[in-house]
Amino acid sequence: MSNGTTTATSIGNWRIRAMLDYDFMRSAFAAATIVAIASGTVGYFLVLRGQTFAGHALSHVGFTGEVSLHSLYRLVQYLLHRVSARSI
């Protein structure tokens, strides 16, 4: 006689397996695992050295840098498109 926990567990396993059938989900989980390990390691040393505010500032700088690079990429993409459209 089952107590019902195996059914819930098997349904949960099925959902995870169905989700991992997609390549982009496997890549996302791999990337998230790498980021989690790196963040945990860096965070440990920041706390150990008493530089928690440096870690907080680093996240803001990283976000600003990503937005700037993305904007620059889109600008270059737009300019190349305009130049190639004129040459045709």
Long-range contacts (C-beta under 8 A, 24 or more apart in sequence): none
